Amino acid sequence: MGSVDVFASLLKLFSALAVVLGLMIGGMYLFRGLMKRAGQGSDDMIRILSTKYLGPKASIMLMDILGQIVVVGVAGGKITMLTTITDSASLDRLRGFHVAGGARPSVADQLAHYRSKFNAMRQLAGKIGQGK
């Protein structure tokens, strides 16, 4: 009869633990969703397009500030503007990868983009091969 009491107590303990962990995880996802919505307004004047981490405290950020693309370096608590991108070909390429709202293109779109590049290279190689 003592073993039934231990089993019931363990069952209550694990079910209470599951409820508490479920509430904590649900709260974390809710908080994360609220923070994403708060930081992604459609009328933002500054958008971070991409971030590449170089080390523990160093990164490079690609930012859109009022329609101008700026490259910024962040290291050791300092922020340094590295350059602005003014080349029209580079700007078109960036706008192709970053659609409205800062969302990234789908995997299918990226594969189609690289497939078209591959086909263009293959056609160019064929033309070069025919010229020899």
N, C-alpha and C positions, 0 to 999 in steps of 0.2 A: 504494500500500500504506500510505502514511502517513495518508491520509484515513480509512481503515478504523479505524486506531488512535485517531484523534481522535474519531470517531463513537462508538466503544465506550467511550472515556473519558467523553465527555459523557453517554452513556446511564447509565453507572455513577454519575456525579455527580448527575444528576437523580433517579435512583431512590433513592439514599441520602438526598437532600434530602426526597423525598416521604415516606420512612419516618420520618425525624426529625420533620417537620412533623405527620405523622399521629399519632405518639406524643405530641407536645406538645398537639395539639388534643384527643385522647382523654383525656389526663391532666387537661386543663382542665375538660372536661365531667364527668369522674368527681369531681374536687374540688368543682365547683359542686353536684353532686347530693348529695355528702356534707354540704356546708355547709347546704343546704336542709333535709335531714333532721334535722340537729343542731339547727336553729333552729325546727322546727315540731313540737314534741312535743304530744300531745293533752292533756296535763295542764298546759300553760303557763298561768300566772296573768296574764301580760301578752302581749297580741297586738296587733300593729299592723294596723289594719283598712285604712287608706289613708294615702297621703302625697302632698301636693301641693307641688311645688317652686315657689317664688316668685322665686328668683334664685339666683346662684352659691352663696351660703352661707345661704340662708333657705328654710325650708319650714314647712308646717303638717302635723301628724300627728294622725290620729284613732286613739285607742288604746282597747282594752278591757282594763281593769285590774280583775280580780276581779268581772266582770259590770257594772262601772260604765264608761260611755263618757266619755272625757276628751279634750279638744282641747288640743294642746300646740303651741307655737310654738318653732322652733329657728332661732336667728340668731346669727351671730358667736360660736359656741362656747357660747352660753347657751341653756338650755331653760327655757321659761316656760309654766306652765299657763294657758291662756286661759279655758276654761270647762269645765263638765261638762254633759252633755246629760241632762236629766231628763224632758223632754217625751215622753209616751208615744207620740204619733203619730210623732215623729222616731225613737224607739227601734224601733218596729215597722218603719219604713221601712228603717232600717239592718239590722235582722235579716233583712229580706226580701232585701237585696242581698248579705249575707254569710252564706252557708249554713255548716253545720257544718264545722269544720276550717279556717276562714278562706278557703276556696276561693270564687272568684267564680262567679256564675251564668254559664251558657253564653250565647252570643250569641242563640240561639233563645229562651231564657228572657227575656232583656232585651228582645228585639223583641216578644214576647208581652205583656210588662209595658207597654211603650209603646203597643202597639196597643190594649190595653184602656183606657189613659188617653185615647187619641185618640177611641175610640168613645164613651166617657163624655162627652167635650167636645162631640162631634158631636150626641149626644142632647140635651145641655143647650142647645146652640145651636138645635136644632130646636124645643125647648119654648119658648124665648124668642121665636123667630120666629113661633110659633103664637099667642102671647099678644098680639102687636101687632095 
